[in-house]
């Protein structure tokens, strides 16, 4: 009787206890689906509760009172889980190109999610939303939170680095200067130096920072810094030797997928400076075709591929790529530039006998 009275008298307390119980009990009944491919073995699927999924390993609880199993990240083919309705909606909106609406849903979904690895997925979604509109400052803030939770994260393909000859200005320049301070984390110094490498005043300091980071123990930071230093080789009129560019390409292919992305822009630029236009186009196209999380970089790469093919004497493919920039990346800075080039080629076609 007293138990019934207590429930009536304190419904909020019992609601909190029930919520806590359900949140604790959920891992014991959740059925996440993990596809695993072990070296030399066949592919198989296992279900259970994913306790965490990091850049190093996946930890899976198959049954209550049984020790969790650990699988190296390299063996994980696919992970399927249930998301909250807001998280699911955010994913759909982002896939549809509605980045602002997606970001609002990701923001609302974050406090609803307890699982560390899924929270990192939500943060990664927010980074993608920021990159969609070229907001590298916000992207950096959100990406830093991912790395704080998982220093070996497989979301490293989203790190907002500068791979072009763009010179930062305004807020981005001031934030990059702050990121590059010695008291900052290696990640912050890497991103700051990448943006300031083209700065007339701070470029030399940025290069020294990258040289130090290229010896960093963290392999993701080290390799990214090494690739950033390739940009220094593109300065001035001295051309990079073809054998060296091929070595760059071979090195990139040996890196984990998440460490490749933007560096193909550097490789494309190196071939372009040598007037090896078809090779340049092939390198640039890795970005819009495969590594397209940074839309502004992908739009620039697609435009440069079109320019390269036009110079290579292939106006048909160049026209196709200019139109791709216009219709896929029209809201980026290279949308109007590509439209002008596209119209010029269309005019040449019309004028041809």
C-alpha positions as CSV (number, residue, x, y, z in Angstrom):
1,X,0.0,0.0,0.0
2,X,2.8,2.4,1.0
3,X,4.5,1.7,-2.4
4,X,1.3,2.7,-4.3
5,X,1.0,5.9,-2.2
6,X,4.6,6.8,-2.8
7,X,4.2,6.4,-6.6
8,X,1.1,8.7,-6.5
9,X,2.9,11.3,-4.3
10,X,6.2,11.4,-6.3
11,X,5.4,10.7,-9.9
12,X,8.4,12.8,-11.1
13,X,10.8,10.8,-8.9
14,X,9.5,7.5,-10.3
15,X,9.6,8.9,-13.8
16,X,13.2,9.8,-13.4
17,X,14.0,6.4,-11.9
18,X,12.2,4.7,-14.8
19,X,14.0,6.7,-17.3
20,X,17.4,5.9,-15.7
21,X,16.5,2.2,-15.7
22,X,15.5,2.2,-19.3
23,X,18.7,4.1,-20.3
24,X,20.8,1.6,-18.4
25,X,18.9,-1.4,-19.6
26,X,18.8,-0.4,-23.3
27,X,22.3,-1.7,-24.1
28,X,21.2,-5.1,-23.0
29,X,18.5,-5.4,-25.6
30,X,19.7,-3.2,-28.4
31,X,20.4,-5.1,-31.6
32,X,23.0,-3.3,-33.6
33,X,24.2,-5.1,-36.7
34,X,27.9,-5.3,-37.5
35,X,29.4,-6.8,-40.6
36,X,32.9,-8.1,-40.1
37,X,35.6,-9.2,-42.6
38,X,38.6,-10.8,-40.8
39,X,41.9,-11.2,-42.7
40,X,41.9,-14.4,-44.6
41,X,38.4,-15.3,-43.4
42,X,34.9,-15.0,-44.7
43,X,32.5,-12.1,-44.1
44,X,30.0,-12.5,-41.3
45,X,27.4,-10.5,-39.4
46,X,27.0,-10.3,-35.7
47,X,24.3,-8.5,-33.6
48,X,24.4,-7.0,-30.2
49,X,25.0,-3.6,-28.6
50,X,27.9,-1.4,-29.8
51,X,29.4,0.1,-26.7
52,X,31.8,2.2,-28.7
53,X,33.2,2.5,-32.3
54,X,36.5,4.4,-32.6
55,X,39.3,4.9,-35.1
56,X,41.0,2.0,-33.3
57,X,38.3,-0.6,-32.7
58,X,34.6,-1.5,-32.3
59,X,33.4,-2.8,-28.9
60,X,30.4,-5.1,-29.1
61,X,28.3,-6.5,-26.2
62,X,26.6,-9.6,-27.6
63,X,24.8,-10.7,-24.4
64,X,24.3,-9.5,-20.9
65,X,26.9,-10.8,-18.4
66,X,29.2,-11.8,-21.2
67,X,32.5,-9.9,-21.8
68,X,32.3,-7.5,-24.7
69,X,34.1,-8.4,-27.9
70,X,36.7,-6.1,-29.5
71,X,37.2,-6.0,-33.2
72,X,39.9,-3.9,-34.9
73,X,38.4,-1.1,-36.9
74,X,40.1,-2.4,-40.1
75,X,37.8,-5.5,-39.9
76,X,34.6,-3.5,-39.8
77,X,32.7,-3.4,-43.0
78,X,29.4,-1.9,-41.9
79,X,27.5,-0.9,-38.8
80,X,23.8,-0.5,-38.7
81,X,22.0,0.9,-35.7
82,X,18.8,2.8,-34.8
83,X,18.9,6.6,-34.6
84,X,16.5,9.0,-32.8
85,X,13.9,10.5,-35.1
86,X,15.7,13.9,-35.1
87,X,19.0,12.3,-36.0
88,X,17.3,10.3,-38.8
89,X,15.6,13.4,-40.1
90,X,18.9,15.3,-40.0
91,X,20.6,12.7,-42.1
92,X,17.8,12.8,-44.7
93,X,17.9,16.6,-44.9
94,X,21.6,16.7,-45.4
95,X,21.4,14.1,-48.1
96,X,18.9,16.3,-49.8
97,X,21.2,19.3,-49.6
98,X,19.2,21.2,-47.0
99,X,22.2,21.9,-44.8
100,X,20.7,24.6,-42.6
101,X,17.6,22.5,-41.7
102,X,19.9,19.5,-41.2
103,X,22.1,21.4,-38.8
104,X,19.1,22.4,-36.7
105,X,18.0,18.7,-36.5
106,X,21.5,17.6,-35.6
107,X,21.7,20.2,-32.9
108,X,18.4,19.0,-31.4
109,X,19.5,15.4,-31.7
110,X,22.8,15.7,-29.8
111,X,21.4,16.0,-26.3
112,X,19.0,13.1,-27.0
113,X,21.8,10.7,-27.7
114,X,23.9,8.9,-25.0
115,X,26.1,6.6,-27.1
116,X,29.6,8.2,-27.5
117,X,30.1,6.9,-31.0
118,X,26.7,8.0,-32.3
119,X,27.3,11.4,-30.7
120,X,30.4,11.6,-32.8
121,X,28.4,10.8,-35.8
122,X,26.0,13.7,-35.0
123,X,29.0,16.0,-34.6
124,X,30.4,14.8,-37.9
125,X,27.0,15.7,-39.5
126,X,27.3,19.2,-38.1
127,X,30.8,19.5,-39.5
128,X,29.4,18.5,-42.9
129,X,26.7,21.2,-42.6
130,X,29.4,23.8,-41.8
131,X,31.6,22.7,-44.7
132,X,28.5,22.8,-47.0
133,X,28.5,26.6,-46.7
134,X,32.2,27.1,-46.4
135,X,32.1,28.0,-42.7
136,X,35.5,26.6,-41.8
137,X,35.6,28.2,-38.3
138,X,32.4,26.5,-37.1
139,X,33.6,23.2,-38.8
140,X,36.8,23.4,-36.8
141,X,35.0,23.9,-33.5
142,X,32.8,20.9,-34.1
143,X,35.6,18.7,-35.5
144,X,37.7,19.4,-32.4
145,X,34.9,18.0,-30.3
146,X,35.1,14.7,-32.3
147,X,38.9,14.4,-31.8
148,X,38.6,15.2,-28.1
149,X,36.2,12.2,-27.8
150,X,38.3,9.9,-30.1
151,X,41.8,11.1,-31.0
152,X,42.1,8.3,-33.7
153,X,38.7,9.1,-35.2
154,X,37.9,7.8,-38.7
155,X,36.1,11.1,-39.3
156,X,39.5,12.7,-40.1
157,X,38.4,13.2,-43.7
158,X,36.3,16.2,-42.4
159,X,39.2,18.1,-40.9
160,X,38.8,21.7,-42.3
161,X,42.2,22.2,-43.9
162,X,43.2,24.6,-46.7
163,X,44.6,22.8,-49.8
164,X,44.4,25.7,-52.2
165,X,46.2,29.0,-52.7
166,X,43.4,30.9,-51.0
167,X,44.5,33.5,-48.5
168,X,42.3,33.7,-45.4
169,X,40.8,37.0,-44.4
170,X,38.6,38.4,-41.6
171,X,37.4,36.0,-39.0
172,X,39.0,33.0,-40.6
173,X,42.4,34.6,-40.5
174,X,42.1,35.7,-36.9
175,X,40.9,32.3,-35.8
176,X,43.6,30.5,-37.8
177,X,46.2,32.7,-36.0
178,X,44.8,31.7,-32.6
179,X,44.7,28.0,-33.7
180,X,48.4,28.1,-34.6
181,X,49.6,29.3,-31.2
182,X,52.1,26.9,-29.5
183,X,49.7,26.5,-26.6
184,X,47.1,25.0,-28.9
185,X,46.6,21.3,-29.6
186,X,48.5,19.7,-32.5
187,X,45.2,19.5,-34.4
188,X,44.6,23.2,-33.9
189,X,48.1,24.1,-35.0
190,X,47.8,21.9,-38.1
191,X,44.5,23.6,-39.2
192,X,45.8,27.1,-38.4
193,X,49.1,26.6,-40.2
194,X,47.3,25.1,-43.3
195,X,45.2,28.4,-43.6
196,X,48.1,30.7,-42.9
197,X,50.6,29.0,-45.2
198,X,49.6,31.4,-48.0
199,X,49.5,34.5,-45.7
200,X,52.2,37.1,-46.6
201,X,52.9,37.9,-43.0
202,X,52.5,34.6,-41.2
203,X,53.3,32.1,-44.0
204,X,56.9,31.5,-42.8
205,X,55.7,30.7,-39.2
206,X,53.0,28.4,-40.6
207,X,55.6,26.5,-42.6
208,X,57.8,26.0,-39.5
209,X,54.8,24.8,-37.6
210,X,54.0,22.3,-40.3
211,X,57.6,21.1,-40.3
212,X,57.4,20.5,-36.5
213,X,54.0,18.7,-36.8
214,X,55.4,16.5,-39.6
215,X,57.4,14.8,-36.8
216,X,54.4,14.5,-34.5
217,X,53.8,11.1,-32.9
218,X,50.1,11.2,-33.9
219,X,50.2,9.6,-37.3
220,X,47.1,11.4,-38.6
221,X,48.6,14.8,-37.7
222,X,52.0,13.9,-39.0
223,X,50.8,12.7,-42.4
224,X,48.5,15.6,-42.9
225,X,51.3,18.0,-42.1
226,X,53.6,16.3,-44.5
227,X,51.1,16.6,-47.3
228,X,50.4,20.2,-46.4
229,X,54.1,20.9,-46.9
230,X,53.8,19.7,-50.5
231,X,52.0,23.0,-51.1
232,X,55.2,24.8,-50.5
233,X,56.7,23.0,-53.5
234,X,54.1,24.7,-55.7
235,X,55.3,28.2,-54.9
236,X,57.0,30.3,-57.6
237,X,57.9,29.2,-61.1
238,X,59.9,26.1,-60.3
239,X,58.0,23.0,-61.4
240,X,57.8,19.8,-59.4
241,X,59.5,16.9,-61.1
242,X,57.0,14.3,-62.5
243,X,58.6,11.5,-60.5
244,X,58.1,13.4,-57.3
245,X,54.4,14.0,-58.1
246,X,54.0,10.3,-58.8
247,X,55.6,9.5,-55.4
248,X,53.1,11.8,-53.8
249,X,50.3,9.9,-55.4
250,X,51.7,6.6,-54.4
251,X,52.1,7.8,-50.8
252,X,48.5,9.0,-50.7
253,X,47.2,5.7,-51.9
254,X,49.0,3.9,-49.1
255,X,47.2,6.1,-46.5
256,X,43.9,5.3,-44.8
257,X,41.0,6.6,-46.8
258,X,40.1,9.4,-44.3
259,X,43.6,10.9,-44.7
260,X,43.5,11.3,-48.5
261,X,40.7,13.7,-49.5
262,X,42.0,17.3,-50.1
263,X,45.5,16.4,-51.0
264,X,44.4,15.4,-54.5
265,X,43.9,19.1,-55.1
266,X,47.6,19.6,-54.5
267,X,48.5,16.8,-56.9
268,X,46.2,18.2,-59.5
269,X,47.7,21.6,-59.2
270,X,51.2,20.2,-59.6
271,X,50.3,18.5,-62.8
272,X,48.4,21.6,-64.0
273,X,51.5,23.8,-63.5
274,X,53.4,21.3,-65.7
275,X,50.7,21.6,-68.4
276,X,49.9,17.9,-67.9
277,X,46.3,18.7,-68.2
278,X,44.7,15.3,-68.4
279,X,46.6,14.1,-65.4
280,X,45.6,17.2,-63.6
281,X,41.9,16.7,-64.4
282,X,42.1,13.1,-63.1
283,X,43.6,14.2,-59.8
284,X,41.1,17.1,-59.3
285,X,38.1,14.8,-60.0
286,X,38.8,12.7,-57.0
287,X,37.3,15.5,-54.9
288,X,33.8,15.9,-56.5
289,X,33.6,12.2,-57.3
290,X,34.8,10.6,-54.1
291,X,35.9,13.0,-51.4
292,X,33.2,15.7,-51.6
293,X,32.6,16.5,-48.0
294,X,34.1,19.9,-48.4
295,X,31.8,21.3,-51.1
296,X,33.7,24.5,-51.6
297,X,36.9,22.6,-52.2
298,X,35.1,20.1,-54.5
299,X,33.6,22.9,-56.5
300,X,37.0,24.5,-57.0
301,X,38.5,21.1,-58.0
302,X,35.7,20.4,-60.4
303,X,36.2,23.9,-62.0
304,X,40.0,23.4,-62.3
305,X,39.4,19.9,-63.9
306,X,37.2,21.7,-66.5
307,X,39.8,24.3,-67.1
308,X,42.4,21.6,-67.5
309,X,40.3,19.6,-70.0
310,X,39.6,22.7,-72.0
311,X,43.3,23.4,-72.3
312,X,43.8,19.8,-73.2
313,X,41.6,20.3,-76.2
314,X,38.5,18.5,-74.9
315,X,35.8,21.2,-74.9
316,X,32.9,18.7,-74.7
317,X,34.1,17.2,-71.4
318,X,35.1,20.7,-70.2
319,X,31.5,21.9,-70.9
320,X,30.1,19.0,-69.0
321,X,32.2,19.8,-65.9
322,X,31.5,23.5,-66.0
323,X,27.8,22.6,-66.0
324,X,28.4,20.3,-63.1
325,X,29.8,23.1,-61.1
326,X,26.9,25.4,-62.0
327,X,24.2,22.9,-61.1
328,X,25.8,21.1,-58.2
329,X,27.9,23.9,-56.6
330,X,26.1,27.0,-57.9
331,X,26.0,28.5,-54.4
332,X,29.8,28.3,-53.9
333,X,32.2,31.0,-55.1
334,X,33.1,28.9,-58.2
335,X,29.5,28.6,-59.4
336,X,29.4,32.0,-61.1
337,X,32.9,31.6,-62.5
338,X,32.0,28.2,-64.0
339,X,28.8,29.6,-65.5
340,X,30.8,32.3,-67.3
341,X,33.2,29.7,-68.7
342,X,30.3,27.4,-69.6
343,X,28.4,30.2,-71.5
344,X,31.6,31.1,-73.3
345,X,32.1,27.5,-74.6
346,X,28.4,27.3,-75.5
347,X,28.8,30.5,-77.5
348,X,31.8,29.1,-79.3
349,X,29.7,26.1,-80.2
350,X,26.9,28.2,-81.6
351,X,29.4,30.3,-83.6
352,X,31.1,27.2,-85.1
353,X,30.2,26.6,-88.8
